[in-house]
């Protein structure tokens, strides 16, 4: 653990901010002002990066938001989520280069292997399209002319005149548990993101992805996306976790999960398995609470405990090979401040470097 880890927060661009899970709160609904304040709070707290999520139907556009926040921030990096189903690669490359310039080189990109609503692609072609996109972005943003004859795009274009600050493609973060998703990451991603899981499963995923990447002559860095609840004592943290669910009824939770476009993915199914395996209070292993997944699709578990316990859990992941964390909590601005004060100051952290 000699190298620092990257610690990122999350700006709730997709209507995913609550005081009580499943109970909409007008004050916490996605808006430019609310999400901007989360980013500024994370920068003030010392976070290295912040994920700007993207959802077709929910919230506000991540690319437009990143451009708006560029002149308001000075140190924090932004992890811009982009949906493959919505992208035309040369235009996306130009947007990434432009925003990176506006930010002075502080942009990274989270690739989402999405469909558009109404579109239905089988897993293999959808992930093949994602690999094509990542390869196209790397060619153009590395300043090289593109002659791409693919299954999904046929393109022959020069790189955009506006380059990134480094003249190279920003780090591409990407996640997915299915075999097709794992191979896509092994072929073209830089950082493989995983959702919460038990420590043996984390170990297995890292070993598998390391081997897959090696077969393509590549190496990957590993990131871990989780929620967090940190309080002065473990009892307070667990009580707050229970409070988050205190107004949720099962029907509302199921409706929220079903509404997500990724509700049938292998990763989401794994989060459901963790909930099913958890004890009565929702803990599937020490300090890993699955209750959040009752009210959201996707990342469905939180690291819960006192500052020492949360720090120890993060250090345990680092020992397994995790080099980047993307954390969040409810409400996002308040939990951001708590984590920054109680844990972040005790971690050796800094922006993730690919070299």
BALOBA-1460 file (C-alpha; in Angstrom, 3 decimals):
// residues 355
<rec num="1" residu="x" x="0.000" y="0.000" z="0.000"/>
<rec num="2" residu="x" x="2.932" y="2.333" z="-0.617"/>
<rec num="3" residu="x" x="1.130" y="4.164" z="-3.421"/>
<rec num="4" residu="x" x="-1.704" y="6.555" z="-2.555"/>
<rec num="5" residu="x" x="-5.221" y="5.550" z="-3.551"/>
<rec num="6" residu="x" x="-7.658" y="7.790" z="-5.407"/>
<rec num="7" residu="x" x="-10.710" y="8.728" z="-3.349"/>
<rec num="8" residu="x" x="-13.711" y="10.050" z="-5.248"/>
<rec num="9" residu="x" x="-17.148" y="11.237" z="-4.179"/>
<rec num="10" residu="x" x="-20.418" y="11.172" z="-6.159"/>
<rec num="11" residu="x" x="-22.620" y="14.008" z="-7.395"/>
<rec num="12" residu="x" x="-26.238" y="12.866" z="-7.542"/>
<rec num="13" residu="x" x="-27.117" y="13.951" z="-11.084"/>
<rec num="14" residu="x" x="-29.708" y="11.163" z="-11.469"/>
<rec num="15" residu="x" x="-32.260" y="11.986" z="-8.740"/>
<rec num="16" residu="x" x="-30.506" y="9.716" z="-6.231"/>
<rec num="17" residu="x" x="-30.285" y="11.814" z="-3.082"/>
<rec num="18" residu="x" x="-32.398" y="11.171" z="-0.013"/>
<rec num="19" residu="x" x="-32.706" y="11.692" z="3.707"/>
<rec num="20" residu="x" x="-34.963" y="8.624" z="3.816"/>
<rec num="21" residu="x" x="-34.435" y="6.119" z="0.994"/>
<rec num="22" residu="x" x="-37.392" y="5.910" z="-1.361"/>
<rec num="23" residu="x" x="-38.959" y="9.153" z="-0.106"/>
<rec num="24" residu="x" x="-38.403" y="11.959" z="-2.644"/>
<rec num="25" residu="x" x="-37.293" y="15.255" z="-1.172"/>
<rec num="26" residu="x" x="-37.670" y="18.379" z="-3.320"/>
<rec num="27" residu="x" x="-34.606" y="19.951" z="-1.699"/>
<rec num="28" residu="x" x="-32.465" y="16.955" z="-2.692"/>
<rec num="29" residu="x" x="-33.788" y="16.460" z="-6.214"/>
<rec num="30" residu="x" x="-31.215" y="16.724" z="-8.991"/>
<rec num="31" residu="x" x="-30.733" y="20.321" z="-10.039"/>
<rec num="32" residu="x" x="-27.741" y="22.252" z="-11.255"/>
<rec num="33" residu="x" x="-27.489" y="24.094" z="-7.938"/>
<rec num="34" residu="x" x="-27.785" y="21.017" z="-5.719"/>
<rec num="35" residu="x" x="-25.334" y="18.901" z="-7.693"/>
<rec num="36" residu="x" x="-22.909" y="21.826" z="-8.016"/>
<rec num="37" residu="x" x="-22.926" y="22.189" z="-4.234"/>
<rec num="38" residu="x" x="-22.042" y="18.504" z="-3.808"/>
<rec num="39" residu="x" x="-19.049" y="18.912" z="-6.151"/>
<rec num="40" residu="x" x="-17.855" y="22.037" z="-4.333"/>
<rec num="41" residu="x" x="-18.270" y="20.298" z="-0.964"/>
<rec num="42" residu="x" x="-16.172" y="17.375" z="-2.215"/>
<rec num="43" residu="x" x="-13.472" y="19.718" z="-3.470"/>
<rec num="44" residu="x" x="-13.435" y="21.580" z="-0.154"/>
<rec num="45" residu="x" x="-13.237" y="18.245" z="1.694"/>
<rec num="46" residu="x" x="-10.125" y="17.253" z="-0.247"/>
<rec num="47" residu="x" x="-11.489" y="14.496" z="-2.490"/>
<rec num="48" residu="x" x="-9.397" y="13.668" z="-5.550"/>
<rec num="49" residu="x" x="-12.224" y="13.079" z="-8.004"/>
<rec num="50" residu="x" x="-16.009" y="13.066" z="-8.305"/>
<rec num="51" residu="x" x="-18.226" y="10.808" z="-10.385"/>
<rec num="52" residu="x" x="-20.802" y="12.593" z="-12.535"/>
<rec num="53" residu="x" x="-23.314" y="9.793" z="-13.256"/>
<rec num="54" residu="x" x="-25.480" y="9.634" z="-16.356"/>
<rec num="55" residu="x" x="-29.032" y="8.360" z="-16.767"/>
<rec num="56" residu="x" x="-31.134" y="8.833" z="-19.867"/>
<rec num="57" residu="x" x="-34.443" y="9.587" z="-18.127"/>
<rec num="58" residu="x" x="-33.332" y="10.861" z="-14.727"/>
<rec num="59" residu="x" x="-31.689" y="14.058" z="-13.618"/>
<rec num="60" residu="x" x="-29.473" y="16.316" z="-15.681"/>
<rec num="61" residu="x" x="-26.920" y="15.780" z="-18.437"/>
<rec num="62" residu="x" x="-23.464" y="14.844" z="-17.191"/>
<rec num="63" residu="x" x="-21.503" y="16.338" z="-20.105"/>
<rec num="64" residu="x" x="-23.203" y="19.721" z="-19.924"/>
<rec num="65" residu="x" x="-22.802" y="19.695" z="-16.146"/>
<rec num="66" residu="x" x="-19.061" y="18.941" z="-16.344"/>
<rec num="67" residu="x" x="-18.565" y="21.866" z="-18.709"/>
<rec num="68" residu="x" x="-20.487" y="24.176" z="-16.375"/>
<rec num="69" residu="x" x="-18.448" y="23.097" z="-13.338"/>
<rec num="70" residu="x" x="-15.065" y="23.350" z="-15.044"/>
<rec num="71" residu="x" x="-14.498" y="27.065" z="-14.245"/>
<rec num="72" residu="x" x="-15.900" y="26.709" z="-10.711"/>
<rec num="73" residu="x" x="-13.376" y="24.101" z="-9.547"/>
<rec num="74" residu="x" x="-9.620" y="24.224" z="-9.103"/>
<rec num="75" residu="x" x="-8.298" y="20.915" z="-7.812"/>
<rec num="76" residu="x" x="-10.877" y="18.149" z="-7.961"/>
<rec num="77" residu="x" x="-10.934" y="15.869" z="-11.002"/>
<rec num="78" residu="x" x="-14.240" y="14.903" z="-12.609"/>
<rec num="79" residu="x" x="-15.149" y="11.379" z="-13.680"/>
<rec num="80" residu="x" x="-17.594" y="12.029" z="-16.511"/>
<rec num="81" residu="x" x="-20.002" y="9.164" z="-17.157"/>
<rec num="82" residu="x" x="-20.971" y="8.759" z="-20.817"/>
<rec num="83" residu="x" x="-23.500" y="6.325" z="-22.249"/>
<rec num="84" residu="x" x="-22.314" y="4.410" z="-25.310"/>
<rec num="85" residu="x" x="-25.847" y="4.140" z="-26.694"/>
<rec num="86" residu="x" x="-26.062" y="7.939" z="-26.920"/>
<rec num="87" residu="x" x="-22.599" y="8.585" z="-28.365"/>
<rec num="88" residu="x" x="-21.239" y="9.411" z="-31.807"/>
<rec num="89" residu="x" x="-17.542" y="8.797" z="-31.141"/>
<rec num="90" residu="x" x="-15.875" y="11.732" z="-32.975"/>
<rec num="91" residu="x" x="-18.248" y="14.220" z="-31.321"/>
<rec num="92" residu="x" x="-17.692" y="12.610" z="-27.919"/>
<rec num="93" residu="x" x="-13.908" y="12.827" z="-28.418"/>
<rec num="94" residu="x" x="-14.228" y="16.533" z="-29.174"/>
<rec num="95" residu="x" x="-16.410" y="17.094" z="-26.100"/>
<rec num="96" residu="x" x="-13.945" y="15.245" z="-23.860"/>
<rec num="97" residu="x" x="-10.968" y="17.182" z="-25.237"/>
<rec num="98" residu="x" x="-12.781" y="20.501" z="-24.857"/>
<rec num="99" residu="x" x="-13.905" y="19.880" z="-21.266"/>
<rec num="100" residu="x" x="-10.487" y="18.543" z="-20.283"/>
<rec num="101" residu="x" x="-8.982" y="21.790" z="-21.618"/>
<rec num="102" residu="x" x="-11.527" y="23.834" z="-19.673"/>
<rec num="103" residu="x" x="-10.532" y="21.908" z="-16.533"/>
<rec num="104" residu="x" x="-6.799" y="22.179" z="-17.042"/>
<rec num="105" residu="x" x="-6.413" y="18.429" z="-17.548"/>
<rec num="106" residu="x" x="-8.614" y="17.190" z="-14.689"/>
<rec num="107" residu="x" x="-11.040" y="14.976" z="-16.631"/>
<rec num="108" residu="x" x="-11.472" y="11.202" z="-16.574"/>
<rec num="109" residu="x" x="-14.234" y="9.212" z="-18.282"/>
<rec num="110" residu="x" x="-16.571" y="6.479" z="-17.023"/>
<rec num="111" residu="x" x="-17.796" y="4.407" z="-19.979"/>
<rec num="112" residu="x" x="-21.311" y="2.963" z="-19.574"/>
<rec num="113" residu="x" x="-22.198" y="0.154" z="-21.979"/>
<rec num="114" residu="x" x="-25.737" y="1.431" z="-22.341"/>
<rec num="115" residu="x" x="-28.628" y="0.972" z="-24.671"/>
<rec num="116" residu="x" x="-30.982" y="3.777" z="-25.555"/>
<rec num="117" residu="x" x="-34.563" y="3.381" z="-24.323"/>
<rec num="118" residu="x" x="-36.366" y="1.472" z="-27.042"/>
<rec num="119" residu="x" x="-33.159" y="-0.151" z="-28.270"/>
<rec num="120" residu="x" x="-32.436" y="-3.790" z="-27.503"/>
<rec num="121" residu="x" x="-28.985" y="-5.178" z="-28.142"/>
<rec num="122" residu="x" x="-27.838" y="-8.575" z="-26.967"/>
<rec num="123" residu="x" x="-24.927" y="-8.582" z="-24.543"/>
<rec num="124" residu="x" x="-22.178" y="-9.613" z="-26.981"/>
<rec num="125" residu="x" x="-22.819" y="-6.938" z="-29.644"/>
<rec num="126" residu="x" x="-23.496" y="-4.276" z="-27.020"/>
<rec num="127" residu="x" x="-20.134" y="-4.851" z="-25.356"/>
<rec num="128" residu="x" x="-18.423" y="-5.180" z="-28.745"/>
<rec num="129" residu="x" x="-19.771" y="-1.704" z="-29.535"/>
<rec num="130" residu="x" x="-18.380" y="-0.481" z="-26.216"/>
<rec num="131" residu="x" x="-14.910" y="-1.824" z="-27.049"/>
<rec num="132" residu="x" x="-15.081" y="-0.061" z="-30.417"/>
<rec num="133" residu="x" x="-15.959" y="3.214" z="-28.705"/>
<rec num="134" residu="x" x="-13.087" y="2.970" z="-26.246"/>
<rec num="135" residu="x" x="-10.619" y="2.132" z="-29.017"/>
<rec num="136" residu="x" x="-11.891" y="5.018" z="-31.170"/>
<rec num="137" residu="x" x="-11.622" y="7.482" z="-28.286"/>
<rec num="138" residu="x" x="-8.070" y="6.378" z="-27.537"/>
<rec num="139" residu="x" x="-7.014" y="6.775" z="-31.153"/>
<rec num="140" residu="x" x="-8.530" y="10.230" z="-31.607"/>
<rec num="141" residu="x" x="-7.600" y="11.594" z="-28.174"/>
<rec num="142" residu="x" x="-4.042" y="10.317" z="-28.557"/>
<rec num="143" residu="x" x="-3.890" y="12.621" z="-31.568"/>
<rec num="144" residu="x" x="-3.892" y="9.916" z="-34.225"/>
<rec num="145" residu="x" x="-5.941" y="9.829" z="-37.445"/>
<rec num="146" residu="x" x="-8.684" y="7.242" z="-37.346"/>
<rec num="147" residu="x" x="-9.483" y="4.633" z="-39.977"/>
<rec num="148" residu="x" x="-11.978" y="2.387" z="-38.213"/>
<rec num="149" residu="x" x="-13.882" y="-0.342" z="-40.012"/>
<rec num="150" residu="x" x="-15.965" y="-1.879" z="-37.257"/>
<rec num="151" residu="x" x="-19.208" y="-3.726" z="-36.796"/>
<rec num="152" residu="x" x="-20.928" y="-0.691" z="-35.318"/>
<rec num="153" residu="x" x="-19.062" y="2.303" z="-36.748"/>
<rec num="154" residu="x" x="-17.193" y="2.914" z="-39.988"/>
<rec num="155" residu="x" x="-15.165" y="6.090" z="-39.568"/>
<rec num="156" residu="x" x="-12.260" y="7.749" z="-41.319"/>
<rec num="157" residu="x" x="-11.507" y="11.076" z="-39.641"/>
<rec num="158" residu="x" x="-8.646" y="13.205" z="-38.395"/>
<rec num="159" residu="x" x="-8.328" y="13.787" z="-34.645"/>
<rec num="160" residu="x" x="-9.991" y="16.905" z="-33.238"/>
<rec num="161" residu="x" x="-7.790" y="19.982" z="-33.430"/>
<rec num="162" residu="x" x="-8.460" y="20.636" z="-29.746"/>
<rec num="163" residu="x" x="-6.525" y="18.060" z="-27.759"/>
<rec num="164" residu="x" x="-6.644" y="17.170" z="-24.095"/>
<rec num="165" residu="x" x="-4.110" y="18.989" z="-21.916"/>
<rec num="166" residu="x" x="-1.855" y="15.921" z="-21.906"/>
<rec num="167" residu="x" x="-2.369" y="15.196" z="-25.601"/>
<rec num="168" residu="x" x="-3.508" y="11.707" z="-24.653"/>
<rec num="169" residu="x" x="-6.805" y="10.006" z="-23.903"/>
<rec num="170" residu="x" x="-7.980" y="10.424" z="-20.297"/>
<rec num="171" residu="x" x="-8.274" y="7.321" z="-18.145"/>
<rec num="172" residu="x" x="-11.288" y="5.200" z="-19.105"/>
<rec num="173" residu="x" x="-13.095" y="3.685" z="-16.109"/>
<rec num="174" residu="x" x="-15.468" y="0.818" z="-16.847"/>
<rec num="175" residu="x" x="-17.358" y="-1.870" z="-14.945"/>
<rec num="176" residu="x" x="-19.498" y="-4.951" z="-15.495"/>
<rec num="177" residu="x" x="-19.622" y="-8.510" z="-14.174"/>
<rec num="178" residu="x" x="-20.821" y="-10.569" z="-17.136"/>
<rec num="179" residu="x" x="-18.223" y="-12.451" z="-19.216"/>
<rec num="180" residu="x" x="-18.788" y="-10.045" z="-22.119"/>
<rec num="181" residu="x" x="-18.321" y="-7.038" z="-19.825"/>
<rec num="182" residu="x" x="-15.175" y="-8.497" z="-18.295"/>
<rec num="183" residu="x" x="-13.652" y="-9.108" z="-21.713"/>
<rec num="184" residu="x" x="-14.558" y="-5.581" z="-22.832"/>
<rec num="185" residu="x" x="-12.739" y="-4.149" z="-19.829"/>
<rec num="186" residu="x" x="-9.752" y="-6.432" z="-20.401"/>
<rec num="187" residu="x" x="-9.507" y="-5.317" z="-24.038"/>
<rec num="188" residu="x" x="-9.843" y="-1.562" z="-23.737"/>
<rec num="189" residu="x" x="-10.479" y="-0.052" z="-20.280"/>
<rec num="190" residu="x" x="-7.855" y="1.447" z="-17.986"/>
<rec num="191" residu="x" x="-9.636" y="1.123" z="-14.629"/>
<rec num="192" residu="x" x="-11.988" y="-1.767" z="-13.882"/>
<rec num="193" residu="x" x="-14.733" y="-0.718" z="-11.470"/>
<rec num="194" residu="x" x="-16.580" y="-3.148" z="-9.263"/>
<rec num="195" residu="x" x="-19.591" y="-2.760" z="-7.000"/>
<rec num="196" residu="x" x="-19.598" y="-3.862" z="-3.352"/>
<rec num="197" residu="x" x="-18.976" y="-7.530" z="-2.705"/>
<rec num="198" residu="x" x="-17.563" y="-9.822" z="-0.064"/>
<rec num="199" residu="x" x="-13.799" y="-9.838" z="0.323"/>
<rec num="200" residu="x" x="-13.350" y="-13.322" z="-1.220"/>
<rec num="201" residu="x" x="-15.379" y="-12.218" z="-4.254"/>
<rec num="202" residu="x" x="-13.336" y="-9.020" z="-4.616"/>
<rec num="203" residu="x" x="-10.192" y="-11.150" z="-4.564"/>
<rec num="204" residu="x" x="-11.597" y="-13.495" z="-7.226"/>
<rec num="205" residu="x" x="-12.683" y="-10.664" z="-9.523"/>
<rec num="206" residu="x" x="-9.285" y="-8.970" z="-9.359"/>
<rec num="207" residu="x" x="-7.502" y="-12.263" z="-10.112"/>
<rec num="208" residu="x" x="-9.817" y="-13.020" z="-13.019"/>
<rec num="209" residu="x" x="-9.568" y="-9.530" z="-14.531"/>
<rec num="210" residu="x" x="-5.784" y="-9.481" z="-14.169"/>
<rec num="211" residu="x" x="-5.573" y="-12.751" z="-16.082"/>
<rec num="212" residu="x" x="-8.027" y="-11.605" z="-18.775"/>
<rec num="213" residu="x" x="-6.116" y="-8.374" z="-19.356"/>
<rec num="214" residu="x" x="-2.811" y="-10.256" z="-19.553"/>
<rec num="215" residu="x" x="-4.211" y="-12.356" z="-22.391"/>
<rec num="216" residu="x" x="-4.503" y="-9.123" z="-24.384"/>
<rec num="217" residu="x" x="-1.058" y="-7.934" z="-23.300"/>
<rec num="218" residu="x" x="-2.559" y="-5.343" z="-20.995"/>
<rec num="219" residu="x" x="-2.778" y="-4.436" z="-17.314"/>
<rec num="220" residu="x" x="-5.675" y="-2.891" z="-15.411"/>
<rec num="221" residu="x" x="-6.055" y="-0.762" z="-12.328"/>
<rec num="222" residu="x" x="-8.958" y="-1.557" z="-10.018"/>
<rec num="223" residu="x" x="-11.634" y="0.645" z="-8.516"/>
<rec num="224" residu="x" x="-14.376" y="0.003" z="-5.961"/>
<rec num="225" residu="x" x="-17.716" y="1.820" z="-5.892"/>
<rec num="226" residu="x" x="-19.571" y="1.800" z="-2.560"/>
<rec num="227" residu="x" x="-21.728" y="3.866" z="-0.262"/>
<rec num="228" residu="x" x="-20.447" y="4.792" z="3.173"/>
<rec num="229" residu="x" x="-21.907" y="5.658" z="6.575"/>
<rec num="230" residu="x" x="-19.350" y="6.824" z="9.122"/>
<rec num="231" residu="x" x="-20.237" y="8.036" z="12.632"/>
<rec num="232" residu="x" x="-18.394" y="8.496" z="15.904"/>
<rec num="233" residu="x" x="-19.417" y="4.999" z="17.013"/>
<rec num="234" residu="x" x="-20.469" y="1.800" z="15.276"/>
<rec num="235" residu="x" x="-23.816" y="1.887" z="17.090"/>
<rec num="236" residu="x" x="-24.510" y="5.386" z="15.722"/>
<rec num="237" residu="x" x="-23.560" y="4.314" z="12.200"/>
<rec num="238" residu="x" x="-25.784" y="1.235" z="12.314"/>
<rec num="239" residu="x" x="-28.639" y="3.269" z="13.763"/>
<rec num="240" residu="x" x="-28.302" y="5.764" z="10.918"/>
<rec num="241" residu="x" x="-28.361" y="2.917" z="8.390"/>
<rec num="242" residu="x" x="-31.618" y="1.666" z="9.904"/>
<rec num="243" residu="x" x="-33.019" y="5.207" z="9.855"/>
<rec num="244" residu="x" x="-32.336" y="5.505" z="6.123"/>
<rec num="245" residu="x" x="-34.743" y="2.601" z="5.493"/>
<rec num="246" residu="x" x="-37.301" y="3.533" z="8.141"/>
<rec num="247" residu="x" x="-39.807" y="5.028" z="5.678"/>
<rec num="248" residu="x" x="-39.298" y="2.621" z="2.767"/>
<rec num="249" residu="x" x="-42.009" y="0.167" z="1.825"/>
<rec num="250" residu="x" x="-41.155" y="-2.906" z="-0.209"/>
<rec num="251" residu="x" x="-43.301" y="-1.917" z="-3.184"/>
<rec num="252" residu="x" x="-41.591" y="1.454" z="-3.581"/>
<rec num="253" residu="x" x="-38.167" y="-0.173" z="-3.384"/>
<rec num="254" residu="x" x="-39.059" y="-2.727" z="-6.046"/>
<rec num="255" residu="x" x="-40.421" y="0.031" z="-8.292"/>
<rec num="256" residu="x" x="-37.196" y="2.062" z="-7.975"/>
<rec num="257" residu="x" x="-35.056" y="-0.975" z="-8.835"/>
<rec num="258" residu="x" x="-37.224" y="-2.000" z="-11.789"/>
<rec num="259" residu="x" x="-37.155" y="1.494" z="-13.305"/>
<rec num="260" residu="x" x="-33.405" y="1.339" z="-13.928"/>
<rec num="261" residu="x" x="-32.297" y="0.391" z="-17.439"/>
<rec num="262" residu="x" x="-29.703" y="-2.011" z="-15.962"/>
<rec num="263" residu="x" x="-32.121" y="-3.790" z="-13.633"/>
<rec num="264" residu="x" x="-31.513" y="-7.216" z="-15.223"/>
<rec num="265" residu="x" x="-27.712" y="-7.019" z="-15.510"/>
<rec num="266" residu="x" x="-25.388" y="-9.583" z="-13.939"/>
<rec num="267" residu="x" x="-23.984" y="-6.917" z="-11.626"/>
<rec num="268" residu="x" x="-27.435" y="-5.933" z="-10.351"/>
<rec num="269" residu="x" x="-28.319" y="-9.595" z="-9.880"/>
<rec num="270" residu="x" x="-25.173" y="-10.015" z="-7.789"/>
<rec num="271" residu="x" x="-26.216" y="-7.114" z="-5.551"/>
<rec num="272" residu="x" x="-29.554" y="-8.895" z="-5.041"/>
<rec num="273" residu="x" x="-27.700" y="-12.100" z="-4.127"/>
<rec num="274" residu="x" x="-25.749" y="-10.207" z="-1.482"/>
<rec num="275" residu="x" x="-28.970" y="-8.872" z="0.031"/>
<rec num="276" residu="x" x="-30.403" y="-12.391" z="0.101"/>
<rec num="277" residu="x" x="-27.274" y="-13.748" z="1.814"/>
<rec num="278" residu="x" x="-27.151" y="-11.005" z="4.446"/>
<rec num="279" residu="x" x="-28.263" y="-11.397" z="8.047"/>
<rec num="280" residu="x" x="-31.478" y="-9.973" z="9.469"/>
<rec num="281" residu="x" x="-30.004" y="-6.486" z="9.747"/>
<rec num="282" residu="x" x="-28.623" y="-6.572" z="6.212"/>
<rec num="283" residu="x" x="-24.903" y="-7.141" z="6.906"/>
<rec num="284" residu="x" x="-23.307" y="-9.652" z="4.524"/>
<rec num="285" residu="x" x="-19.895" y="-9.396" z="6.209"/>
<rec num="286" residu="x" x="-18.355" y="-7.153" z="8.861"/>
<rec num="287" residu="x" x="-19.255" y="-3.507" z="8.208"/>
<rec num="288" residu="x" x="-20.759" y="-4.194" z="4.739"/>
<rec num="289" residu="x" x="-24.476" y="-3.383" z="4.781"/>
<rec num="290" residu="x" x="-26.722" y="-4.330" z="1.850"/>
<rec num="291" residu="x" x="-29.805" y="-2.359" z="2.874"/>
<rec num="292" residu="x" x="-29.228" y="0.450" z="0.387"/>
<rec num="293" residu="x" x="-29.868" y="-1.978" z="-2.472"/>
<rec num="294" residu="x" x="-33.474" y="-2.277" z="-1.329"/>
<rec num="295" residu="x" x="-34.088" y="1.217" z="-2.700"/>
<rec num="296" residu="x" x="-31.779" y="1.566" z="-5.693"/>
<rec num="297" residu="x" x="-30.498" y="-0.408" z="-8.650"/>
<rec num="298" residu="x" x="-26.771" y="-0.721" z="-9.186"/>
<rec num="299" residu="x" x="-24.339" y="-0.175" z="-6.326"/>
<rec num="300" residu="x" x="-26.338" y="-1.490" z="-3.392"/>
<rec num="301" residu="x" x="-24.177" y="-1.742" z="-0.282"/>
<rec num="302" residu="x" x="-22.464" y="0.565" z="2.182"/>
<rec num="303" residu="x" x="-19.397" y="0.420" z="4.378"/>
<rec num="304" residu="x" x="-20.838" y="1.173" z="7.813"/>
<rec num="305" residu="x" x="-18.970" y="1.843" z="11.037"/>
<rec num="306" residu="x" x="-16.900" y="4.169" z="13.146"/>
<rec num="307" residu="x" x="-13.897" y="5.980" z="11.610"/>
<rec num="308" residu="x" x="-11.445" y="3.226" z="12.518"/>
<rec num="309" residu="x" x="-13.680" y="0.494" z="11.077"/>
<rec num="310" residu="x" x="-14.331" y="2.343" z="7.821"/>
<rec num="311" residu="x" x="-10.648" y="3.109" z="7.432"/>
<rec num="312" residu="x" x="-9.721" y="-0.522" z="8.134"/>
<rec num="313" residu="x" x="-12.234" y="-1.748" z="5.547"/>
<rec num="314" residu="x" x="-10.796" y="0.571" z="2.889"/>
<rec num="315" residu="x" x="-7.255" y="-0.500" z="3.771"/>
<rec num="316" residu="x" x="-8.293" y="-4.154" z="3.450"/>
<rec num="317" residu="x" x="-9.556" y="-3.481" z="-0.080"/>
<rec num="318" residu="x" x="-6.297" y="-1.701" z="-0.884"/>
<rec num="319" residu="x" x="-4.354" y="-4.767" z="0.232"/>
<rec num="320" residu="x" x="-6.320" y="-6.789" z="-2.332"/>
<rec num="321" residu="x" x="-5.310" y="-4.399" z="-5.119"/>
<rec num="322" residu="x" x="-7.945" y="-1.646" z="-5.148"/>
<rec num="323" residu="x" x="-6.356" y="1.679" z="-6.102"/>
<rec num="324" residu="x" x="-9.440" y="3.879" z="-6.546"/>
<rec num="325" residu="x" x="-12.608" y="4.320" z="-4.485"/>
<rec num="326" residu="x" x="-15.832" y="6.015" z="-5.577"/>
<rec num="327" residu="x" x="-17.874" y="6.652" z="-2.457"/>
<rec num="328" residu="x" x="-21.244" y="8.204" z="-1.708"/>
<rec num="329" residu="x" x="-23.732" y="8.549" z="1.124"/>
<rec num="330" residu="x" x="-27.136" y="9.945" z="1.985"/>
<rec num="331" residu="x" x="-27.663" y="12.850" z="1.900"/>
<rec num="332" residu="x" x="-24.607" y="13.225" z="-0.327"/>
<rec num="333" residu="x" x="-23.362" y="16.635" z="0.812"/>
<rec num="334" residu="x" x="-23.707" y="15.814" z="4.514"/>
<rec num="335" residu="x" x="-22.050" y="12.398" z="4.282"/>
<rec num="336" residu="x" x="-19.304" y="13.882" z="2.104"/>
<rec num="337" residu="x" x="-18.390" y="16.220" z="4.946"/>
<rec num="338" residu="x" x="-18.503" y="13.450" z="7.567"/>
<rec num="339" residu="x" x="-16.263" y="11.136" z="5.542"/>
<rec num="340" residu="x" x="-13.820" y="13.938" z="4.740"/>
<rec num="341" residu="x" x="-13.419" y="14.862" z="8.392"/>
<rec num="342" residu="x" x="-13.399" y="11.379" z="9.913"/>
<rec num="343" residu="x" x="-11.607" y="9.210" z="7.332"/>
<rec num="344" residu="x" x="-10.216" y="10.992" z="4.261"/>
<rec num="345" residu="x" x="-7.669" y="12.960" z="6.270"/>
<rec num="346" residu="x" x="-6.238" y="9.638" z="7.528"/>
<rec num="347" residu="x" x="-5.818" y="8.053" z="4.084"/>
<rec num="348" residu="x" x="-2.809" y="8.380" z="1.817"/>
<rec num="349" residu="x" x="-4.614" y="9.492" z="-1.333"/>
<rec num="350" residu="x" x="-4.174" y="11.332" z="-4.593"/>
<rec num="351" residu="x" x="-5.330" y="11.288" z="-8.235"/>
<rec num="352" residu="x" x="-4.956" y="7.919" z="-9.961"/>
<rec num="353" residu="x" x="-2.020" y="7.818" z="-12.370"/>
<rec num="354" residu="x" x="-1.896" y="5.309" z="-15.214"/>
<rec num="355" residu="x" x="1.838" y="5.329" z="-15.906"/>
